[in-house]
Amino acid sequence: MGESRKIRTIIFYKDYFSEFFVKQKSKVKDKIIWTLELIEELHRVPESYLKHMENTDGLYEIRIQQGSDIYRIFCFFDQGKLVVLANGFQKKTQKTPKQEIEKALKIKEEYFNEKK
C-alpha cells in the first residue's frame, strides 16, 4: 500500500497507546493495525470502526473486535487530517468505563496544551 492512498495520518501521542498495544496478543495487534490502516485510507470510515463519543468535545473511539473480545482506542482529530491516538482498553461491559473517557479527555487536553 503506497503512502499516496492515505487520507488521514494516525500518530501515537506519548506512550498512552503504546502501553496498551504492547500487552496485546499478536492477533489483536494485527487487527488493531488493520483497523488503523483502514481509518487512514477510507474517505468515509464506517461507524462500526470509528465513532464519535456522545457528549464529549471531539472524542472518538476506534472499535476493534477480535473473536469475542472487544477493544476500544480513544482518539481525536488535529486539523482534520491527523488522528491522535490516546488510551486503549479492552471493553468488558456494555458501557464504556467513565474513567477511560476521562483519561482520554485529559490526554486530549494535554496534547493541545503542549502544542501551544
C-alpha positions in Angstrom: 0.0 0.0 0.0 1.5 3.3 -1.1 1.7 6.4 1.1 -0.4 8.2 -1.5 -3.6 6.4 -0.6 -3.6 7.9 2.9 -6.3 10.3 3.6 -5.5 10.7 7.3 -2.4 10.2 9.3 -2.5 8.4 12.6 0.0 9.4 15.3 0.7 7.9 18.7 0.9 10.6 21.4 3.5 9.8 24.1 3.2 6.2 25.4 -0.6 6.2 26.1 -1.5 4.0 23.2 1.8 2.0 23.1 1.4 0.9 26.7 -1.9 -0.7 25.7 -0.7 -2.1 22.4 2.4 -3.9 23.6 0.3 -6.0 26.0 -2.0 -7.4 23.3 -1.7 -10.8 21.7 -0.4 -10.8 18.1 -3.8 -11.5 16.6 -5.2 -8.5 18.4 -2.2 -6.4 17.3 -2.8 -7.4 13.7 -6.5 -6.4 13.9 -5.6 -3.1 15.5 -3.1 -2.3 12.8 -5.6 -3.4 10.1 -8.2 -1.1 11.6 -5.8 1.8 11.9 -4.8 1.4 8.2 -8.5 1.4 7.2 -9.1 4.6 9.1 -6.1 6.2 7.3 -7.3 5.1 3.9 -11.1 5.3 3.7 -12.8 8.5 2.8 -15.8 7.7 4.9 -15.0 5.4 7.9 -18.0 3.3 8.9 -19.2 3.9 12.5 -18.5 0.3 13.2 -14.8 1.2 13.2 -14.8 4.9 14.2 -17.5 6.6 16.2 -17.9 10.0 17.9 -18.4 9.7 21.6 -21.6 11.4 22.6 -21.4 14.3 25.0 -17.7 14.7 24.5 -15.8 17.5 22.8 -14.4 15.8 19.8 -13.5 12.5 21.3 -13.8 9.4 19.0 -13.4 5.7 19.7 -11.8 3.3 17.4 -13.7 0.0 17.7 -11.9 -3.3 17.3 -13.2 -6.8 17.7 -11.1 -9.9 17.7 -13.2 -13.0 18.2 -15.4 -12.3 21.1 -13.1 -9.7 22.6 -13.9 -6.1 22.1 -11.3 -3.3 22.3 -11.6 0.5 22.2 -9.0 3.1 21.4 -9.8 6.7 22.1 -8.6 9.3 19.6 -9.2 12.8 18.5 -8.5 14.9 15.4 -6.0 17.6 15.0 -6.5 19.9 12.0 -8.9 17.4 10.5 -6.4 15.0 8.9 -4.3 14.0 11.9 -5.7 11.3 14.1 -4.1 11.3 17.5 -4.4 8.1 19.5 -4.9 8.3 23.2 -5.6 5.4 25.5 -6.8 1.9 24.6 -8.5 -0.7 26.7 -10.4 -4.0 26.5 -14.1 -3.5 26.8 -15.7 -5.9 29.3 -19.1 -4.3 29.8 -21.8 -2.7 27.7 -20.9 0.7 29.0 -17.6 2.3 28.3 -15.9 2.9 31.7 -16.2 6.6 32.7 -12.6 6.6 33.9 -11.3 5.6 30.5 -13.3 8.5 28.9 -11.9 10.9 31.5 -8.4 9.7 30.9 -8.8 10.2 27.1 -10.1 13.8 27.6 -7.2 14.5 29.9 -4.8 13.2 27.2 -6.5 15.4 24.6 -6.2 18.4 26.8 -2.6 17.7 27.5 -1.9 17.3 23.8 -3.4 20.6 22.8 -1.8 22.4 25.7 1.6 21.2 24.7 1.1 22.3 21.1 0.6 25.9 22.1 
